[in-house]
Amino acid sequence: MAAAEGMPPLVVDRDVTVSITVEGSPEAVVVVDGRIREYVEPPAEATVELAAEPVRMAGPASDFFEALEKLD
């Protein structure tokens, strides 16, 4: 699927590991929860999985729709 086409939300069970490979593009951006942006040079792989221990996150309150605007 090309990035220009967009991608629908992906919902999986909590014990599933998801890996995405980026290739054939000069650069790509990985965005985590609309907050963290990491620029990568292909070929690159991003893997998301359940952590062994819970992570506590602190920071300013975030509005989902406000975070979406940051992706433009």
C-alpha positions as CSV (number, residue, x, y, z in Angstrom):
1,M,0.0,0.0,0.0
2,A,1.4,3.4,-1.0
3,A,1.6,6.1,1.8
4,A,-0.3,8.5,-0.4
5,E,-3.3,6.1,-0.3
6,G,-3.5,6.3,3.5
7,M,-4.2,3.4,5.8
8,P,-7.2,2.6,8.0
9,P,-6.7,2.0,11.7
10,L,-5.2,-1.3,12.6
11,V,-6.6,-3.1,15.7
12,V,-4.9,-6.3,16.8
13,D,-4.9,-8.5,20.0
14,R,-2.6,-7.3,22.7
15,D,-0.2,-10.2,22.3
16,V,0.4,-9.6,18.6
17,T,3.7,-8.2,17.3
18,V,3.3,-5.8,14.3
19,S,6.3,-5.1,12.0
20,I,6.3,-2.6,9.1
21,T,9.1,-2.4,6.5
22,V,9.7,0.8,4.7
23,E,11.5,0.6,1.4
24,G,11.7,2.4,-1.9
25,S,11.3,5.9,-0.5
26,P,14.0,8.5,0.1
27,E,12.9,9.0,3.7
28,A,10.0,8.1,6.0
29,V,8.5,9.3,9.3
30,V,7.5,7.0,12.1
31,V,4.9,8.7,14.4
32,V,4.1,7.2,17.8
33,D,0.8,8.2,19.3
34,G,0.8,11.4,17.4
35,R,3.6,12.7,19.6
36,I,7.0,11.3,18.8
37,R,8.4,11.6,15.2
38,E,11.4,9.7,14.1
39,Y,12.8,10.1,10.6
40,V,14.2,6.9,9.1
41,E,16.1,6.2,5.9
42,P,14.8,3.1,4.0
43,P,15.2,0.2,4.1
44,A,13.9,0.4,7.7
45,E,11.7,-1.7,9.9
46,A,9.5,-0.6,12.8
47,T,8.2,-3.2,15.3
48,V,5.5,-2.7,17.9
49,E,4.8,-5.2,20.7
50,L,3.6,-5.4,24.2
51,A,6.2,-4.4,26.8
52,A,7.1,-6.8,29.6
53,E,6.4,-4.1,32.1
54,P,3.8,-1.2,31.9
55,V,5.1,2.2,31.0
56,R,3.9,5.3,32.8
57,M,3.8,8.4,30.7
58,A,3.6,11.9,32.0
59,G,3.1,15.1,30.1
60,P,0.5,17.7,29.1
61,A,-3.0,16.5,28.4
62,S,-3.4,15.6,24.7
63,D,-6.4,16.0,22.5
64,F,-6.7,13.2,19.8
65,F,-7.9,15.6,17.1
66,E,-5.2,18.2,18.0
67,A,-2.6,15.4,17.6
68,L,-4.0,14.6,14.1
69,E,-3.4,18.1,13.0
70,K,0.4,17.7,13.8
71,L,0.6,15.0,11.1
72,D,0.1,17.5,8.3
